[in-house]
Amino acid sequence: FQHMRRSLVASSARLARYTTKADATRLEAARSASLADRSSLAAELSGRWIVATGAPQQTESAGDSFGFALRVDEVNLGVLRAALFPAPPKQRRDEGHLRTALIFGASCHPGLPLSLAAKPLVEAARAELAQRGAERVMGLAPLTGLCGWVVEEQAWERLSSLGEFGDEAAGAVEAVARGVPRPGHSVLGQGTFSAAQKAFEALATAYARRDDPESECLAYLEAGADLAAVHWLHDTSQEAVRDRAGVSASLEFGAYSPAAEATADELYMPSSGIYTPPGGKAS
């Protein structure tokens, strides 16, 4: 019996190694595959994938942070991060503030569409955060590629359909998207960014909702979130400003309420970091 058991264990280990190698090979091959083929691979792997939750890490300003990993056997398919902020004091609770958690940083293997791979990660994160006392769960996604999209679409030419924006706003949007000064200006400065802000936010809202299976924002939307707000110059690093005018989108899981935008502003308005926990310092 013991001999049979050892033989079975050894056979299972060999099968696991074979399966892991085969999955890894298929994932690498899928990097350049069509969306339909990558979606089919995700559907096939979904019958075997699991979400592993890392041990929570405590931080001084942002409460507990968590990591989630999507795996098939020994192959890592995707990751997601989350933070659970400290419970608000009684006075703020009396004012309607809830204990809030933030989901962010979703990514996956290029052989899979992020919109499909992120869903089990988000579901696992929401369940874990709810179990740990989260009363509101929000998401944060950088609008990667926004400036390139604005230039490719020449989106400043259709601003009139998104609101009352004049020639100055259109020129400022084009300058910010291209990363060059406006005609007659020597630098791309604060005045241009101020003139572009409202129009760029309108374009960013449309961009956040576009059908892009690699978009982190769309991944959260398809996992049940509602778009709460877009945040101008949220990330002021040079790379982020060139890529997306520093714009990020905040989302709320569950039914959207008008309070979501106020909460989003409190958590994510630009400062020196990614988010500001309620009552805390920017980090």
N, C-alpha and C positions, 0 to 999 in steps of 0.2 A: 504493500500500500504506500509506504513512504517513498519507494522507488518511483511508483506511478505518479505520486504527488510532485516529486522533484522534476520528473520528466514533463509534467503538465506545466509547472511554473516556468521551466526553461523554454518550453515551446511558446508560452504566452509572451515571455520577454523577447524572444526572437521575432514574434509577430508584431509586437509593439514597436521594436526597432525598425522593422520593415515598413510598417504603416507610417511611422514618423518620417522616415526617409522619403517614402513615396509622396506624402503630403507636402513635405518641404519642396520636393522637385516640382510638383504640380503648381504650387504657389509661385515659385520662381518663374515658371513658364507662363503663368497667367499675368505677369506684369504687363506684357504687351498685348494681351488678349482683348477681345471686344467686351463691352459692358455686359452683354448678354451671357458670354461665357464666364466672366468673373462672377456674375450674379448666380449662375448655375452652380459654380464651385462653392459659393457661400451657402447656397441652399443645401448642397450635399453635406458640407462640413457641419452645418447647424445641428444635424442629428447626433453629433459626437462632441461638439464643443462644450466647454464648461467655463464659468467665470470664477477665478480665484481672487479672494479678497485679502489684501495685505493687512498686517497689524496696524492699527491707528497710530499715528505719530502726533504727539502734542507739540503745539507751538505757542509762543507767548501771546501773540496778538490774534491768531485766527482759529483758536480752539484745536480741534482734531483734524488731521488730514489723512486721507485714505488713498490707496492705489488699488485698481482693479485690472486684472489681466484676463483676456480671452484666449483660451488654449484648446488645442486638440492634441491629446497625448503630451508630447514634450515640445510641441511647436507653438510658439507664441504668435497669435494672430492680431491682437490689438490691445490697447491700454486706455485707461481713463483715470482721471484724478478727481477727487472731491474734497471739500472742506466743510466741516460742521462748526459754525460759529458759536460762541458761548451764548447761553440763554440771556435775553435782555433783562435788566433789572425791573422790579415791579412797576415803577413809574412808566417806563416805556411799554411794558406789557399792557398797562391800563390805557395807554394811548393807541393800542392796536398793533404794536410791533410783535412779530412772531420770531421764534427761533428759526434761523435761516441756514440753509446749506447751499453750497455752490458746486455745480458739476462743470468740469472744464478739461481741456487737454485730451480730447478723444483723438486717437490715431489708430491706423491699422496697417497691415501688410499691403503693399501696392497691388497684390494679386486679388484683393477683395475690395468691393465698393464700401466706403466708409459708412454710407447710409444704412447698409445692412449689418456690418460688423459692429457698429456702435450700439445698436438697439439692445442686445442682451447685456452689454456693459451698463447702459443707462438703467435698465430694469433692475439689475443687481444693485447698482448704486442707490437707487431710490428706495429699494427695500431695506438696505442696510442703514441708510440715513434715517428712514422713518422709525426703524427699530431703536435707533439711538436718540430719538427725541426731536428730529427735525419736523417743524410744522409747515415750513415753506421750502420748496426746492427750486432753485433757479439754475440756469446755465449761462455760461459765458463763452463766446466764440469770436476769435478774430476774423474779420472779413477779408481773409487772405485773397489777394489778386484784385481787389476793388479798383485800384487805380488803372491797372491794365485793362480791365473791363470797360471802364469809363472811356479810355482812349480808343479801344477797339470799336466800341459802339458809337463813339462821338456823342456821348450821352448828353453833353451840354446843349446840343442842338434841339433836344426835346424837353427841356426843362419847363417850358410853358404848360405842358400837359400835367406836370406834377405840382404846380403851384404858381404863385405870382413872383416869378424870378425874371429880372431884367438882364440887359446885356452885361452889366458889371458882374453879376453873379455867374453868368455863363463863362465869361472870360477868366474869372478867378477859378472856377471849377476846372477848366481846361489847363490852366497853369499849374494848379496843385496836382492834378492827375499826371501831367507830363513831367512835373518836377522842375519847371523852368519859370523865370520871372514873366509877369505879364508884359505885353508891349508897353514901352515907355517907363518900365521899372528896371532898376539895376539888380535887384535881389528878389528872391521868393521869400517874402517876409510876413510878419504878423498881419499886416493889413490885408494881404491877399488871402490868407487863411480865414480871417474874419469875414471877408466878403463872400468866401466860398461856403462857409459852414452850413447854413440852412439848406442851400440847394444840394450840397454834397450829402447831407443827412437824408434828404428825400431820395436821392439816387441809391444811397446805401440801404435804405429800407427795401427798395425794389430788388437790389442785388441780394440781400439776405434771403429773400423768398424764391430766388431762381431755382430751377430744377437742375441741380448739380450733385451727382451721387458722391462726389469727393468733398463736398462742403460740410464742415463741422456744424455750421448753423443748421443746414438742412437735416443733418443726422439727428439733431435734437428736436427739430420740428416734427420729423417723422416718428420720433420716439414719444410724442405726446405733448411737446412743449408749445407754448404760444410766444410769438415775438413780443417782447415788452418794450424795448427801446434800442436805439443805436447811440453810440457814445463817441463823440467827436474827439480826436486826438487823445484817446484813452491810453494808447501806448505811444510815447513820444520819442522812442528810439529812432535813429536815422533809418534803419531798415524798415520799421513799421510805417513810418511816415511816407517813405518812397513807395512802399507796396500798397498801402491801404489808407493813407492819410491818418494813420493811427486809429482807425475806426474799429470798434468791437460791437457785437450785438449781445444784448442780454435777453434771456428767455425765462419764462416761468412755466413749470410743469403743473398741470391741473388747470382749472378754469381761470382765465385771465380776469383780473380785477383792476380798477383804476389805481389802486394802491401799489400795484406791481411796478409801475414806472417810477414812482417816488422811491420805492425800495431799491430799484435798480440804480437810480442816481446816487443814492446814499452809499451803495456798495461799490460802484464802479466808476465814478466820475474821475477824470484824469488827475493824477498826482505823480508820485514817484514810483508807483508799482501797479500790480495787476488788479488788486481789489483792496477795499477798505472795509474791515468788519464793522458792524454797527457799534458805535461808541469806542472804536479802537483807532489805532494809527495806521496810516498807509504802510503797506508792506510790499 
